[in-house]
Amino acid sequence: MVHDSLDLFTPRSRFTAQGTYWTSRPDSADTGGAKFSYEYVDPSSRRYQRLFGNFQAFDAGEIAVRTNDILPYDAKGYFMTADGELFRVLQAQKDYSAAPKQAMRTLGTPLGTEYVIRAVKVKNPWGAR
């Protein structure tokens, strides 16, 4: 694995699971998705409710993950978690509270900015794990 200076400035010790993200529904699990590291978010936490609002229900098959990998997360995207489940992105929000405050003065999206992604489970047609 290749590392550069951005990896030194972006701590990843919290993000232990690795998934694959696609900008549109993939034809197969092997087609060029981008790898990203993530952790699960507790939907009852204040941080989650502040980003998405406490009026939204957390139904069965719906999850939220947090990552600091900068990818084009949007509502048309799909990702596969480490356990092989496929999810469609419902909403992605930037959470600036983890980023250094001084960096926000000069950079549009500073290193350390976390993305919180709310997604719903969809059928995995390949049965990939």
C-alpha positions as CSV (number, residue, x, y, z in Angstrom):
1,M,0.0,0.0,0.0
2,V,1.3,3.4,-1.0
3,H,1.3,6.2,1.7
4,D,1.8,9.9,1.2
5,S,1.8,13.0,3.4
6,L,-2.0,13.2,3.5
7,D,-2.1,9.8,5.2
8,L,0.2,11.2,8.0
9,F,-2.2,14.1,8.6
10,T,-5.4,12.0,8.5
11,P,-5.7,9.6,11.4
12,R,-7.4,6.4,10.5
13,S,-7.0,4.3,13.7
14,R,-10.8,4.7,14.5
15,F,-11.9,3.5,11.1
16,T,-11.2,-0.2,11.3
17,A,-13.7,-1.8,8.8
18,Q,-13.1,-1.5,5.0
19,G,-15.8,-1.2,2.4
20,T,-16.1,-0.5,-1.3
21,Y,-18.0,2.6,-2.7
22,W,-19.5,3.0,-6.2
23,T,-21.0,6.2,-7.6
24,S,-23.7,4.2,-9.4
25,R,-25.1,0.6,-9.0
26,P,-22.3,-1.7,-10.0
27,D,-22.7,-4.6,-12.4
28,S,-20.6,-6.9,-10.2
29,A,-18.7,-6.8,-7.0
30,D,-15.4,-6.8,-8.9
31,T,-16.0,-3.7,-10.9
32,G,-13.8,-0.8,-9.9
33,G,-15.1,0.5,-6.7
34,A,-13.2,2.8,-4.4
35,K,-12.0,1.3,-1.1
36,F,-12.8,3.3,2.1
37,S,-12.4,2.8,5.8
38,Y,-15.4,3.4,8.1
39,E,-17.0,2.9,11.5
40,Y,-20.6,2.4,12.4
41,V,-22.5,5.3,13.9
42,D,-25.0,5.0,16.8
43,P,-28.2,6.7,15.4
44,S,-29.3,7.7,18.9
45,S,-26.2,9.8,19.5
46,R,-26.4,13.6,19.6
47,R,-23.8,13.9,16.8
48,Y,-26.0,11.8,14.5
49,Q,-29.1,13.7,15.4
50,R,-27.5,17.0,14.9
51,L,-26.5,16.1,11.4
52,F,-29.6,14.3,10.2
53,G,-32.3,15.6,12.6
54,N,-34.0,13.6,15.3
55,F,-37.3,13.5,13.3
56,Q,-36.0,10.8,10.9
57,A,-36.7,7.2,12.0
58,F,-34.0,4.6,11.9
59,D,-35.8,1.6,10.3
60,A,-34.7,-2.0,9.9
61,G,-32.1,-2.3,7.1
62,E,-30.9,1.3,7.5
63,I,-27.4,2.0,8.8
64,A,-25.1,5.0,9.3
65,V,-21.4,4.9,8.9
66,R,-18.6,7.5,9.5
67,T,-15.5,7.9,7.3
68,N,-12.8,10.5,6.6
69,D,-12.0,9.1,3.2
70,I,-12.8,11.9,0.7
71,L,-14.9,10.3,-2.1
72,P,-17.9,11.7,-4.1
73,Y,-20.6,10.4,-1.7
74,D,-24.0,11.2,-3.0
75,A,-27.6,9.8,-2.9
76,K,-27.0,7.8,-6.1
77,G,-24.1,5.9,-4.7
78,Y,-23.8,2.3,-3.3
79,F,-21.4,0.7,-0.9
80,M,-20.6,-2.7,0.3
81,T,-19.6,-3.2,3.9
82,A,-16.9,-5.5,5.2
83,D,-19.5,-8.3,5.8
84,G,-20.7,-8.2,2.2
85,E,-24.0,-6.3,2.6
86,L,-24.9,-3.9,-0.2
87,F,-26.3,-0.5,0.7
88,R,-27.7,2.5,-1.2
89,V,-26.8,5.9,0.1
90,L,-29.8,8.0,1.2
91,Q,-27.9,11.0,2.6
92,A,-24.3,12.0,3.1
93,Q,-23.3,14.9,5.4
94,K,-19.9,16.5,6.1
95,D,-19.1,16.7,9.8
96,Y,-16.6,19.5,10.3
97,S,-16.3,19.0,14.1
98,A,-13.4,16.6,13.8
99,A,-11.4,18.8,11.5
100,P,-8.7,21.3,12.8
101,K,-10.4,24.7,13.1
102,Q,-7.3,26.6,11.8
103,A,-7.4,24.5,8.6
104,M,-10.9,25.6,7.9
105,R,-9.7,29.1,7.3
106,T,-7.7,28.2,4.2
107,L,-9.1,24.9,2.9
108,G,-12.5,24.2,1.4
109,T,-12.7,20.7,2.9
110,P,-9.9,20.3,5.4
111,L,-8.2,17.0,6.2
112,G,-9.9,15.3,9.1
113,T,-13.4,16.2,7.9
114,E,-15.6,13.2,8.5
115,Y,-18.5,12.1,6.3
116,V,-21.5,10.6,8.0
117,I,-23.5,8.5,5.5
118,R,-27.0,7.2,6.0
119,A,-27.9,4.2,3.8
120,V,-30.5,1.6,3.3
121,K,-29.9,-2.1,2.6
122,V,-30.6,-3.4,-0.9
123,K,-30.5,-6.9,-2.3
124,N,-26.9,-8.0,-3.1
125,P,-27.4,-9.7,-6.5
126,W,-23.9,-11.4,-6.5
127,G,-24.0,-12.8,-3.0
128,A,-20.5,-11.5,-2.6
129,R,-18.9,-11.5,0.9
